[in-house]
C-alpha cells in the first residue's frame, strides 16, 4: 500500500536556522525508519538575485548571508531513495509568500511512503 499526503499553507511564518535544522533532522529520522538502501538528500535555496544554491548539507544553506540581493526567497528540502520514481519521498518547501508572483502559498509539503507514519 502506498500513501501520499500533500498540503499547502498560505500564511506568514518565521523560519529560524534552528527550526530548519530540526525539520531536516525529523525528515531524515522518518526516512531512516523505512530502512531503504540508498537515501538521498537535496537541499536548495533560491536567492533574490536569481541564484540557486543546491547541496546535500544543511550547513551550506544555513551559512548563506540572507541579506539584500542575497536574501533567501525559497528553501526546498527533498529526502528520498535514489530511484527515478522513489517509493519513499519527503519534500518540504518554504518560500516568501509576498514574493511569490503566482500565489500567497508560503509552505508546501508532500510525503509519499508505504504508511501514514
N, C-alpha and C positions, 0 to 999 in steps of 0.2 A: 504494500500500500504506500502511496506517495501523498504527501500533504504539501500544500502551497499556501502561504499567508502573505498578503501584501497590504500595506496601509500607508496613507499619506496624511500629513498634518499641515495645517495652514496657519499656524500662529508662531509668534516670535519665541526665541529661546536664547540663552547664553551658553555656549559650549566652551567650557574651560578645558585646559590641557588634561587635567585630572579626570574629568568626565570622559573625554575622548579615549584616554588610556584604559579606563575602566570598561567602557563599551567594547573596545577592541579585545581586551582580555576575556570578557564574558563570551564574545563570539568565538574566540579560539577555544575556550573551555568546552562550549557546547558542541563545536565541530569535532573536537578530540574525543568526546564521548561516543561518537559514531564509529570510531576505530577504522577510519579509512587509511589506506596505504600511503597515498600521496596527497597531502594537503597543500594548498597554495594560498598565499595572502597577497592581495594587491591593494595598495592604499594610494589614492591620488588626491591632489589638491589643484583646483583651478584658481589662478590669481587674477586680480583686477586687470592687470596689463595683458591678459590673454595667455600667459604661460601655463602649462600643465606639467605638474611635478608628479611623477609616479615612482613608487618604491614598494618594497615589501617589508620595510622597517618603519614603525610609527615614529621613531626619533627623527627621521628625515622630514616628516611633516610638522612635528611639534617644534622643530628648530627654525622654522621659517620666520621671517621678520614680521609679517602680518600688519603692515602699516603703509599708508599711502598707495602708490601704484602696485605694491607687492601684497596688498591686503588679500586675504583668502576669501573667496566668494563661495567655494564649494569644496567639501571634503567627502570622498567616497571610500568606504571600506568594503572589500569583497573577500569573502572567505569561502573556499570550496575545495572539492577534489579537482585534480588536474585533467579530468576528462573534457572532451569537447562539449558534451552536454552533461553537466555534472548532476549526480544523483543527490548530493547534499550541497547546499548553497546558502550563504547568508550575504545579503547586500544591504548596507545602511548608507544613506546619503543625507548630508546636512548641507543646506545652501541658504544664502541670504535671500529671504523671500522678497525683500524690497527690490533687489537687483535682478530677480528672475523675470524676464520680459513676458514669459508665457503664462505664468500663474503666480499665485501667492504661496505655493507649496514651499515649505521650508524643511520638512523632514520626510523622507521616504524610506521604507524598508521592505525587503522581500526575502522570504525564507522558504526554502524547499528542502524537504527531508522525508525520511521514512515514517516519522511520527510527529505529533504535535509538540512534543517536548523538545 
